[in-house]
Amino acid sequence: MRQPSIRTRSLSAVFMVCITVAGLWGCAPAVPSRYIKQAEPGVTLTALKARPAAYRGKTVILGGVIVEQRQEASRIWLLMKNRPIDADYVPHLDATLIPSESALYWVIVEQDSLPKHYREWARVTVVGWVSDMKPPKPDPAHDRSQGGEPVLDGLYLKGWGSGDQHIDVWEDRQDPNYIQSNPIGELRQ
């Protein structure tokens, strides 16, 4: 019986490494563990809207789709329609049909670091601090925002395409101690 050539064995080894790397990449968590550790477990938009003061200054993880955006100086306000997340922090359509779970919330992000393809995100996993900032005034031209929606100061966003493939990730790189509107600092005052 003829032995496989060195080239054949090398190609087989490269192929196996590629399959392993692709498999591990597909298994990457939707949210880095450092955010999962600091986030309040099991927070839903319904709970956040019912008791906003209880969550102010805390980190939460929500899902959503971008329905509107507004620019303000160097920041972008993203109006998100909530999409409940599963155990892996992947957002999905709301199967419960509870109106408060299909409601809206705002996420504030720095414009310069936002990926240029963020408008192509079909769904978004959002990690953010619950802020006491007031949302922008409702825009009569769009008529989506009603005012009074919760506001999250974005820490981490993972954009998803069709299926469970992510497109881009955005992460706030500022030291929280130097952010002007640090919600935790405001709570101590």
Secondary structure, DSSP 8 states (H G I E B T S, - for coil): -----HHHHHHHHHHHHHHHHHHHHHT--SS-HHHHHHB-TT--HHHHHH-HHHHTT-EEEEEEEEEEEEEETTEEEEEEEE--B-TTS-B---SS--GGGG-EEEEEEETTTS-TTGGG-SEEEEEEEEE--------TTT----S---EEEEEEEEEE-STT-EEEEEE--S-GGG-TT-HHHHHH-
